[in-house]
């Protein structure tokens, strides 16, 4: 597994409402959500990056107001019409 060292301002955990021990997990989750939403990572790959299970990742998406579905309304209506 690749390790990455990040230096972040001391104010970042405070701004995020986190203690310094949890900021790394929050950064990984934020990256996983962003890359999932942009279509660069699957649900499973994003969950693995965040270090959590797929069901937990989907719950975290919901908690963060992010969608588990990548389709827009028109694409979803088209797919339903084709079913």
N, C-alpha and C positions, 0 to 999 in steps of 0.2 A: 504494500500500500504506500502511496506517495504521501509524504508529509510536507506541509507548507507552514512556514512561520510567518505570521502577520504581526506587524506593529500597528496598533490602533491608538488613537488619542485616549487618554484616561477618561475623557468626558463621554466617550461613546457608550460604555456600559450604563453610565448614569442616565444618559439621554434615552436609552432603550428600556430603562427600568430593570436592568439585570445586574447581578453581581459579576465580578470579573471571571469567575469560574464557569459561568453559563454563556458568556458572550460568544465563544467559539461555536457552540452548538447552534446558537441563534443565527450566526453568519452562515453556517452550513445549510440550515433550513431555508434561509432567505435565498441563497444561491440555488438550492434545489427547486424551490417554488418558481423562481424566475425562469430557470432553464426548462422546467416542466411546462410552464405556461407558454413559453416561446416555441415549444415543440422540439427542443433539442434533447430532452431526456424523457424517457417513458416514466410511467408511474413507479415501476419497480426500480429503475436506475436512480430516479430522484430520491426515493425512499432510502435506497442504499447509501447515496451521498449524504443524506441527512442523518444516517445511522439509526433509522427507525423502520418499523415494519410498514408494508404497503397500506394496511388498514389504518394504521396510526397516521401515515402521511396524508391519506385522503381526509381523515378527520381534521388534521392540522390545516389542510387547504380550506376546509369549511370554516374553521375557527378564524382564519385570516381573511375570509371573504373572497377567496380565490375559487375558481371553478375547476371541478374535476374533469369537466367536459371541454374539449377544444373546439367544438363546432359552434359556429354562430347560429342565430335563429333560423336564417334562411337555409343553411346546410342541414340543420336538424329537421325542418319541415320537409325538405326534399327527401331525406332518408326515410322519414315516416311515411311519406307518400309512396315510396318505392317498396315498402314492406308488404 
